[in-house]
Amino acid sequence: MALRPIENALLPPTPDRSRPKKIPKIPSATVTDENREGPQCQSTTVDPVATIDYVSSTDLKPFTDPDAKIQALEEGLESKDWVRVCQSLNDVRVLAIYHSDLQTPSLEKVISVLVKAMKNPRSALCKTSIMASSDVFSAYGDKLLQLDGESDGFDQLVFQLLLKSSQDKRFVCEEADKALKSMVHAVSPPLLLKKLKTYIGHSNLRVRAKAAVCISRCVSKMTLEELKDYGSASLLQMAAELLNDRLPEAREAARSIVTTLYESFAKEHDKGEIQESWRSYCEANLPALHAQSIVKVTVAQ
């Protein structure tokens, strides 16, 4: 075996010049006020989320010049700057609380923007629009349903609130629940029930459950005459369908509806024959299995 000359063995390996050496990257310094020179170079970057204030309705103050706000409202609501839209939605809240008559002609536009903002992925804009919807419900009540003659804005608003109240983002979910409570409080139960009953068979379980809770709250507000006018049998059928729902929230709402209906039914019947009359009423308006489920809810009362 031939041996290599020792002088060749001690030579360092020939560097590979075919590949350039890698130069380590030096992270560039963030340009701030500390490494800029001159007052004109001060940083102007501002976190837009920090400029959004979630003000409670009780802390809002009336405008000194509401007419000027109304004139500028549409432009602000249509702005592509989401921060400005939030500010305009807060103006909507003040106008609804203190200057509602001035804003009435703009309600259709306002509802449209509320729905659009709730669909926005920015949580700050979404929450602001939900807070605005609460004040709009409280201020205008049944007037909002009159808009449906030209558009379905109210229906879309209700659906978005049901969706948002079903989400996992807690601060959005809780605000949507408050808005739904405001809606139930401000809108006449018979009118609102006509809107909510369409969600009894909705494919989204959480939406169905939230709608069931709203229906339960509406029914609990209704007088005996309102229940008769709307149709106790129709409400009983809603409750029977919800009693078999997969979510406990919907089932609990159904039991509440049944209890309210039973109590109103009991006011018109002698105490000794309530149970038998109630059983007959349920069997006359429901399939046998559903009637049996309804009777079980009230048998202990």
QUIWO-V384657 format. One record per residue. RES is the residue in one small letter. PSI is psi in whole degrees, 0 to 359 (999 if undefined). Layout:
RES,PSI
RES,PSI
This chain:
m,125
a,138
l,143
r,144
p,139
i,329
e,329
n,329
a,333
l,355
l,140
p,152
p,144
t,124
p,147
d,104
r,0
s,338
r,127
p,149
k,143
k,129
i,123
p,138
k,136
i,118
p,131
s,140
a,140
t,132
v,116
t,184
d,335
e,330
n,16
r,160
e,140
g,146
p,336
q,349
c,16
q,145
s,136
t,10
t,128
v,135
d,113
p,331
v,328
a,343
t,354
i,120
d,130
y,92
v,131
s,156
s,324
t,341
d,355
l,143
k,149
p,156
f,145
t,332
d,76
p,331
d,320
a,323
k,320
i,318
q,327
a,356
l,312
e,318
e,318
g,321
l,331
e,1
s,148
k,352
d,110
w,332
v,319
r,323
v,318
c,317
q,321
s,325
l,325
n,326
d,322
v,320
r,314
v,317
l,322
a,320
i,317
y,338
h,48
s,323
d,323
l,329
q,348
t,316
p,341
s,7
l,319
e,318
k,317
v,314
i,319
s,317
v,322
l,315
v,315
k,318
a,325
m,334
k,348
n,138
p,345
r,118
s,324
a,317
l,319
c,312
k,320
t,319
s,324
i,317
m,321
a,322
s,325
s,314
d,326
v,317
f,311
s,325
a,324
y,336
g,238
d,339
k,331
l,330
l,340
q,344
l,340
d,352
g,332
e,340
s,173
d,33
g,317
f,317
d,317
q,322
l,315
v,316
f,317
q,321
l,322
l,321
l,312
k,326
s,348
s,357
q,169
d,343
k,108
r,316
f,336
v,317
c,314
e,321
e,322
a,323
d,319
k,320
a,320
l,323
k,319
s,320
m,312
v,323
h,325
a,331
v,140
s,130
p,314
p,323
l,319
l,325
l,326
k,331
k,320
l,332
k,339
t,344
y,0
i,325
g,21
h,146
s,335
n,116
l,318
r,321
v,318
r,318
a,318
k,322
a,321
a,320
v,317
c,320
i,317
s,318
r,322
c,313
v,321
s,339
k,342
m,142
t,171
l,320
e,321
e,322
l,320
k,316
d,320
y,322
g,99
s,326
a,320
s,317
l,324
l,321
q,321
m,312
a,318
a,320
e,321
l,338
l,337
n,14
d,158
r,337
l,134
p,330
e,319
a,320
r,322
e,320
a,321
a,317
r,324
s,320
i,314
v,317
t,317
t,317
l,320
y,318
e,320
s,325
f,321
a,334
k,342
e,10
h,152
d,146
k,323
g,339
e,13
i,309
q,316
e,318
s,320
w,318
r,316
s,321
y,316
c,316
e,332
a,338
n,356
l,158
p,158
a,314
l,319
h,319
a,320
q,320
s,320
i,316
v,323
k,327
v,323
t,359
v,332
a,358
q,999
